[in-house]
């Protein structure tokens, strides 16, 4: 993966906290040749702006952006849009489902959908992203995972 990020808007925070990033663009090479891109800015005065793009063999998934109607699933059989007004709207269903699933696991009604290895993978991805920003070169997950 390769990432570029910097403190473009809140340089005052970066002065107190080296490594602080408020704009980011990252490209990930996934298994079986898929490519994913993540970019975002926070805070963005013009609206909520977080984007994910995944190009796959079955189509392209585009989610995010600062304006409504920015979620797009483009496939050979057509495109579907879904308006997004804010991060509260964008992630509301996901947060509700996450909470519902957590309670169901705690009650013994469901098995966890994720495990420790998923958390390790997520952490490795963040560490690789941060290292790529700091060094300016692509980083593999193997370079940041413990042996």
Helices and strands as residue ranges (DSSP letters): E 2-6, H 11-16, E 23-29, G 31-33, E 35-41, E 49-56, E 59-64, E 71-75, E 78-82, H 87-106, H 116-135, G 141-143
